[in-house]
Amino acid sequence: MKSDTEKKELRVYSREYEEFFEKNRIKVNKYLNIVLWFFILAGPAIALGLKAGVFFDIDYITCVNISIVVLIMAMGHLILLKFYPGSVITCLFSLTALDILIFYITYVEINVELTWFLVPLLSLLFCNLYIFFYAVTLNYITMLIAVQAVSAHYASLRSDFDSSESYFADAMCAYTIETIIMVAAGIIICRLIVDYFKELFRQYEVIKDQEKEMKEKMDILSSMAEIYDHVNLIDFKNDTETPLRDAELEKQGIDPGTRTHSIVNSELSNIVMPDLVEDFKNFTNIQTVRTRLMRRKVISADFVDVVSGWFRAQFITVDKGADGIPEKIIYTTRNVDEEKRREEHLIRLSMTDEMTRLYNRRSYDEDLAFYKSGKIGDDFVLFSIDINGLKAVNDSKGHNAGDELIKGAADCLVLSLMPYGKIYRTGGDEFMGILHTDDPEKVRQAVLEKVSKWHGAYIEDLHLSVGYASHKEDPKAGIDELEKLADERMYSEKEKYYRENGIERR
């Protein structure tokens, strides 16, 4: 079954095909109308022949009648042509008018050798078998009647016929054979003409589709060119480079055997950040790019230039040879500085705690994994910090007061620990610090001192329990063991706080 798109395309094709033949009918009708008007002169022409002694068996009134009949038919056809120019009725009227003209000239015994088969022959111009069959049928009927009407006259002029019936039989036998031959030939000619136009029309549709497809591709290419700063087509088959953003598409020759970079990359390498120049040259090397694209459609890399920031260089395979090696490649560059900034912002958001703007648990786990994969120094210290009494504050004074404690704790930790490393909020009231210091106790005391001076709008005091474990004190302990030890010391401090303040933990 045909898809909806195929059905729609078929309807469009059929409509355009019919419109083509309708225009053809209009054009042929216009020419036939001119012929009818021209035949008005048949009356005066025959009258001149009569005066000159060419015709003997007619009178001038017959000449006038011929012109009047043709005039009436030409006017009728003109009216139909005006209101129904492409109608089949208009076509049939013109053919009928011509048959009537030939019939009348034959009937009045004017010795003008105007062939009966002119009308069916002209009907082939409409490229329609039904119109042709109508013309043949009407032609044969009028010919039959006309020959019957003049048989007695022509039989009397011929010694080889003894009666009008014998002349009629002889003439119609010849006309019938000729008609059969004409019908067979007409059918073949009409079908050949129609098939020719159909094929011509199909080719036209193919060309139109190709032009449409090419235009769409060019539009896409133009749109792509607007997106990118540089769009160059590198043709290794013809060793050319074409800047597609250039309106004139001027090709420039390249020698991939001796040349290592395209024209645009030779210019860009001058503005790439110095520490990235070598990587940029390796990526944009046109002597190796085809090998790198062998099993890939696209390769890209990001670099920084000193003028506009981050940009993305990209090679895209357009066409491959039989061996799979790219023969045509599009090279593009596009500024992605804003995209990089958004990316960095999203990374920061994904790695930070929304309330405190400290690093979050995810960031903490990634940083610990980094330290686990390598050697840690003697100054490596893990801090574990917890807010005392947060649940009681939430229950008694509400979550606004609890949030104030969390933010207050974060502020104190930033002011006292930030110079030594990174601070993380790993839970509701839990914080961790990965620091580098030779005196962790001094840092711990700095935290407690900063906390002792804190006062909030909802809560007067803030109390933290702080524990730490250093690689210097426990050189054989791994990261996980140091983390566990820091937690144990923090919880020991928490128990001490609750005990000394007579607070029962829940």
C-alpha positions in Angstrom: 0.0 0.0 0.0 1.1 3.5 -0.8 2.0 5.8 2.1 0.1 9.1 2.6 3.1 11.0 1.3 3.2 8.9 -1.9 -0.5 9.3 -2.4 -0.2 13.1 -2.0 2.7 13.2 -4.5 0.7 11.0 -6.9 -2.2 13.4 -6.7 0.0 16.4 -7.3 1.6 14.6 -10.3 -1.8 13.7 -11.8 -3.1 17.2 -11.3 0.0 18.7 -13.0 -0.2 16.2 -15.7 -3.8 17.0 -16.4 -3.1 20.7 -16.3 -0.4 20.2 -18.9 -2.8 18.5 -21.4 -5.5 21.0 -20.6 -3.1 23.8 -21.7 -2.4 21.8 -24.8 -6.1 21.6 -25.6 -6.4 25.3 -25.1 -3.5 26.0 -27.5 -4.8 23.6 -30.2 -8.3 25.1 -29.9 -6.9 28.6 -30.5 -5.1 27.5 -33.6 -8.2 25.6 -34.9 -10.3 28.7 -34.3 -7.8 30.7 -36.5 -8.2 27.9 -39.2 -12.0 28.3 -39.0 -11.8 32.1 -39.5 -9.4 31.5 -42.4 -11.9 29.2 -44.0 -14.4 32.0 -44.3 -12.2 33.0 -47.3 -13.2 29.7 -48.9 -16.5 31.2 -50.2 -14.8 34.2 -52.0 -12.0 31.9 -53.3 -14.6 29.5 -54.9 -16.4 32.5 -56.3 -13.2 33.7 -58.0 -12.8 30.2 -59.4 -16.4 30.3 -60.7 -15.8 33.6 -62.4 -12.6 32.3 -63.9 -14.4 29.3 -65.3 -12.8 26.7 -63.0 -16.1 25.7 -61.4 -19.3 25.2 -63.5 -21.8 23.4 -61.4 -22.3 25.9 -58.6 -23.6 29.5 -58.2 -22.5 32.5 -56.2 -25.2 32.0 -53.6 -23.5 28.7 -52.6 -20.2 30.6 -52.1 -22.0 33.0 -49.8 -23.6 30.2 -47.9 -20.2 28.5 -47.4 -18.8 31.7 -45.8 -21.9 32.2 -43.7 -21.8 28.6 -42.4 -18.1 28.9 -41.6 -18.6 32.3 -39.9 -21.3 30.9 -37.7 -19.1 27.9 -36.7 -16.1 30.2 -36.1 -18.2 32.5 -33.9 -19.6 29.5 -31.9 -16.2 28.1 -31.4 -14.9 31.5 -30.3 -17.6 31.7 -27.7 -16.8 28.2 -26.3 -13.1 29.1 -26.4 -13.7 32.2 -24.3 -15.8 30.4 -21.6 -14.5 26.8 -21.8 -11.1 27.0 -23.4 -9.8 23.7 -22.2 -13.1 21.8 -22.4 -13.4 18.6 -24.5 -16.7 20.0 -25.8 -14.8 22.9 -27.3 -12.4 20.5 -29.0 -15.3 18.4 -30.4 -17.1 21.5 -31.7 -14.0 22.6 -33.7 -13.6 19.1 -35.3 -17.4 18.9 -36.0 -17.2 22.3 -37.6 -14.5 21.2 -40.0 -16.4 18.0 -40.9 -19.5 20.1 -41.7 -17.4 22.3 -43.9 -15.9 19.4 -45.8 -19.4 17.8 -46.0 -20.9 20.9 -47.5 -18.2 21.4 -50.0 -18.6 17.8 -51.1 -22.4 18.0 -51.1 -22.5 21.0 -53.4 -20.2 19.2 -55.8 -17.3 21.6 -55.6 -14.3 20.0 -57.2 -11.9 20.8 -54.3 -9.7 17.9 -53.3 -9.9 18.5 -49.5 -9.2 15.1 -47.9 -11.7 13.6 -45.5 -8.9 12.4 -43.3 -7.8 16.0 -42.4 -10.1 16.2 -39.4 -9.0 12.9 -37.7 -5.4 13.9 -38.4 -5.9 17.3 -36.7 -7.7 15.5 -33.8 -4.4 13.8 -32.9 -3.1 17.2 -31.8 -5.3 16.9 -28.7 -3.3 13.8 -27.6 -6.6 12.1 -26.6 -7.8 8.7 -28.0 -11.4 9.4 -27.2 -11.4 12.7 -29.1 -9.6 10.8 -32.0 -12.3 8.1 -32.0 -15.0 10.8 -32.0 -13.3 12.5 -35.0 -13.0 9.2 -36.9 -16.6 8.1 -36.2 -18.1 11.5 -37.2 -15.8 11.7 -40.2 -16.9 8.3 -41.4 -20.6 9.1 -41.0 -20.4 12.4 -42.7 -18.3 10.9 -45.5 -20.9 8.1 -45.9 -23.7 10.6 -46.2 -21.8 12.9 -48.5 -20.7 10.1 -50.9 -24.3 8.8 -51.0 -25.5 12.2 -51.9 -23.1 12.8 -54.8 -22.9 9.2 -56.1 -25.4 9.8 -58.9 -23.6 12.9 -60.1 -20.1 11.3 -60.2 -21.3 8.0 -61.5 -22.8 9.9 -64.5 -19.4 11.4 -65.2 -17.6 8.1 -65.2 -18.0 5.4 -67.9 -16.7 2.7 -65.6 -19.8 2.8 -63.4 -23.2 1.9 -64.6 -25.1 3.1 -61.5 -24.8 5.4 -58.5 -24.9 2.3 -56.2 -21.7 0.9 -57.9 -19.9 4.2 -57.5 -21.0 4.5 -53.9 -19.9 0.9 -53.1 -16.5 1.4 -54.8 -15.9 4.8 -53.1 -16.9 3.7 -49.6 -15.0 0.5 -49.9 -11.8 2.5 -50.6 -12.7 5.0 -47.9 -13.4 2.2 -45.4 -10.0 0.6 -46.0 -8.3 3.9 -45.7 -10.3 4.7 -42.5 -9.2 1.3 -40.9 -5.6 2.0 -41.8 -6.0 5.6 -40.4 -7.5 4.3 -37.2 -4.7 1.8 -36.6 -2.1 4.4 -37.5 -3.9 7.1 -35.4 -4.0 4.8 -32.3 -0.3 4.1 -32.6 0.6 7.7 -33.2 -1.7 9.0 -30.3 -0.3 6.5 -27.9 3.3 7.3 -28.9 2.6 11.0 -28.5 0.9 10.5 -25.1 3.7 8.1 -23.9 6.3 10.6 -25.1 4.7 13.4 -23.2 4.3 11.2 -20.1 8.0 10.3 -20.2 8.9 13.9 -20.8 6.7 14.9 -17.9 8.3 12.2 -15.7 11.7 13.5 -16.6 10.6 17.0 -15.9 9.3 15.9 -12.5 12.6 14.1 -11.8 14.5 17.2 -12.7 12.1 19.3 -10.6 12.6 17.0 -7.6 16.3 17.0 -8.1 16.3 20.8 -8.2 14.1 20.9 -5.1 16.4 18.5 -3.3 19.4 20.4 -4.4 17.8 23.7 -3.2 16.9 22.1 0.1 20.5 20.9 0.5 21.9 24.3 -0.4 19.4 25.9 2.0 20.6 23.5 4.7 24.2 24.2 3.8 23.6 27.9 3.9 21.9 27.5 7.3 24.9 25.5 8.5 27.2 28.1 7.2 25.4 30.8 9.2 25.9 28.8 12.4 29.6 28.3 11.9 32.4 30.8 11.8 34.2 28.8 9.1 32.8 26.1 6.8 35.3 24.7 4.3 34.9 21.7 1.9 38.1 19.8 1.6 38.1 17.6 -1.6 41.0 15.1 -1.4 40.0 13.6 -4.8 40.6 16.9 -6.6 43.0 18.4 -3.9 40.9 21.5 -3.4 39.6 23.5 -0.5 36.4 25.6 -0.9 35.2 28.1 1.7 31.4 27.5 1.7 30.7 30.8 3.5 32.3 32.6 0.5 29.5 33.8 -1.8 31.6 33.0 -4.9 32.7 29.5 -3.6 36.2 30.0 -4.9 38.2 26.8 -4.9 41.8 26.8 -3.8 44.3 24.1 -4.5 46.0 22.2 -1.7 48.7 19.6 -1.8 47.9 17.0 1.0 51.2 15.3 0.3 53.3 18.3 1.5 50.8 20.5 3.2 49.8 19.5 6.7 47.0 22.1 7.4 44.1 23.7 5.5 44.2 27.4 4.7 41.8 28.3 7.5 43.7 26.3 10.1 47.0 27.9 9.1 45.3 31.2 10.1 43.7 29.9 13.3 46.9 28.4 14.7 48.2 32.0 15.1 45.5 32.9 17.6 45.1 29.6 19.6 46.3 29.7 23.2 50.1 28.9 23.2 49.7 25.9 25.4 47.1 24.4 23.0 48.8 25.1 19.7 50.5 21.7 19.5 47.2 19.8 20.2 45.4 22.0 17.7 47.9 21.3 15.0 47.8 17.6 15.6 43.9 17.6 15.5 43.7 19.7 12.3 46.5 17.8 10.4 44.9 17.0 7.0 47.5 14.3 6.3 46.1 12.2 9.2 42.4 13.3 9.3 41.2 10.8 6.7 42.7 7.9 8.7 41.1 9.3 11.9 37.7 9.5 10.1 37.9 6.0 8.6 35.3 4.4 11.0 33.7 7.7 12.2 31.3 10.2 10.7 32.5 13.1 12.8 35.5 14.1 15.0 35.7 17.2 17.0 37.8 18.9 19.7 37.6 22.2 21.7 40.3 24.8 21.9 40.7 28.4 23.1 41.7 31.3 21.1 43.1 34.5 22.6 40.4 36.7 21.0 37.0 35.0 21.4 37.6 32.2 23.9 36.5 28.6 23.4 35.8 27.3 19.8 35.0 23.8 18.5 36.8 22.4 15.5 35.0 19.6 13.6 35.7 17.4 10.6 32.6 15.8 9.0 32.8 13.0 6.4 30.7 13.9 3.3 31.8 11.2 0.8 33.8 8.0 1.0 35.6 6.0 -1.6 35.1 2.3 -2.2 37.9 1.6 0.3 36.1 3.5 3.0 38.6 6.4 3.0 36.9 9.8 3.1 37.3 11.7 -0.2 35.3 14.8 0.8 35.3 16.4 4.2 33.6 19.5 5.6 35.7 21.3 8.2 33.9 23.7 10.5 34.7 25.9 13.4 32.2 27.5 15.8 32.5 29.7 18.8 31.3 27.8 21.9 32.5 30.1 24.6 29.0 30.8 25.9 28.2 27.1 25.7 31.3 26.3 27.7 30.4 28.9 30.3 26.9 27.4 30.7 28.5 23.9 30.9 30.8 25.1 33.6 27.9 26.7 35.4 25.9 23.5 35.3 28.8 21.5 36.5 29.2 23.9 39.4 25.5 23.6 40.2 25.7 19.8 40.1 28.8 19.8 42.4 27.5 22.4 45.0 24.9 22.4 47.7 22.0 24.7 46.8 21.5 26.1 50.3 25.0 26.7 51.5 26.9 26.9 48.1 29.5 24.5 49.6 30.5 21.5 47.6 28.0 18.6 47.8 28.3 14.9 48.5 28.9 14.1 44.8 31.8 16.4 44.7 33.2 14.9 47.9 33.0 11.4 46.6 34.7 12.3 43.3 37.5 14.1 45.2 38.0 11.2 47.6 38.2 8.8 44.5 40.9 11.1 43.1 43.0 10.8 46.3 42.4 7.1 46.5 43.9 6.6 43.1 47.2 8.4 44.0 49.7 9.0 46.7 48.6 11.4 49.5 51.0 13.8 51.3 51.7 14.1 55.0 49.6 17.3 55.1 46.5 15.5 54.0 43.7 15.9 56.6 40.0 14.8 56.7 37.7 16.9 58.8 34.2 15.7 59.9 31.8 18.3 61.3 28.3 18.1 62.6 25.8 20.6 64.0 24.7 20.0 67.5 21.0 20.1 68.4 19.7 20.8 64.9 16.7 18.5 65.3 15.7 20.1 68.6 15.8 23.5 67.0 13.7 22.4 64.0 11.1 20.8 66.4 10.9 23.8 68.7 11.6 26.9 66.6 10.8 25.7 63.1 12.8 25.0 59.9 13.7 28.6 59.3 15.7 28.5 62.5 17.2 25.2 61.5 18.2 26.5 58.1 19.8 29.5 59.8 22.0 27.1 61.8 23.0 25.2 58.6 23.9 28.5 56.8 25.7 29.8 59.9 27.8 26.6 60.1 28.7 26.9 56.4 29.8 30.5 56.8 32.0 29.7 59.8 33.6 26.8 58.0 34.2 28.8 54.9 36.0 31.6 56.9 38.1 29.2 58.9 38.8 26.2 56.6 38.7 27.6 53.0 42.4 28.7 53.0 43.4 25.0 53.6 41.2 23.1 51.2 37.6 22.3 50.2 34.5 22.1 52.4 31.5 19.9 51.6 27.9 19.6 52.9 27.4 15.8 52.8 24.1 15.6 54.7 21.5 17.7 56.5 23.7 18.8 59.4 26.9 17.0 58.3 30.0 18.6 56.7 33.3 17.2 55.5 36.6 19.0 54.8 39.5 17.8 52.7 42.4 20.0 53.8 46.1 20.3 53.6 47.7 21.5 56.8 50.5 20.5 59.1 48.6 21.7 62.2 45.0 20.3 62.0 44.4 21.1 65.7 45.1 24.8 65.1 42.6 24.7 62.3 40.1 23.0 64.5 40.4 25.6 67.2 40.0 28.3 64.6 36.6 26.7 63.6 35.4 26.6 67.2 36.5 30.2 67.8 34.6 31.4 64.8 31.5 29.4 65.8 31.6 30.9 69.4 31.2 34.4 68.0 28.3 33.5 65.7 24.8 34.9 66.5 21.6 34.5 64.4 18.2 36.1 64.1 16.3 33.1 65.2 19.0 31.3 67.2 21.5 32.9 69.6 24.2 30.2 69.6 25.7 27.7 67.2 27.6 24.6 68.4 29.6 22.3 66.1 31.3 19.0 66.8 34.6 18.7 64.9 36.8 15.7 64.4 39.7 15.1 62.1 42.3 12.5 61.0 45.6 13.2 59.4 47.8 11.1 57.2 50.8 12.4 59.2 49.4 10.9 62.5 48.2 7.7 60.9 50.5 7.0 57.9 49.4 3.4 57.4 45.7 4.3 57.2 44.0 4.6 53.9 41.4 7.2 52.8 38.5 5.1 54.1 40.1 4.5 57.4 41.0 8.2 57.9 37.4 9.1 57.1 36.1 6.6 59.6 38.5 7.8 62.2 37.5 11.5 61.6 33.8 10.5 62.0 34.5 8.6 65.3 36.3 11.6 66.7 33.5 13.9 65.7 30.9 11.7 67.3 33.0 11.6 70.4 33.0 15.4 70.5 29.2 15.3 70.0 28.7 12.9 72.9 30.9 15.1 75.1 28.9 18.2 74.2 25.5 16.6 75.0 26.9 15.1 78.3 28.4 18.3 79.5 25.2 20.3 78.7 22.9 17.7 80.2 21.0 17.2 76.9 19.4 13.9 76.3 19.9 12.8 72.6 16.9 11.5 70.7 
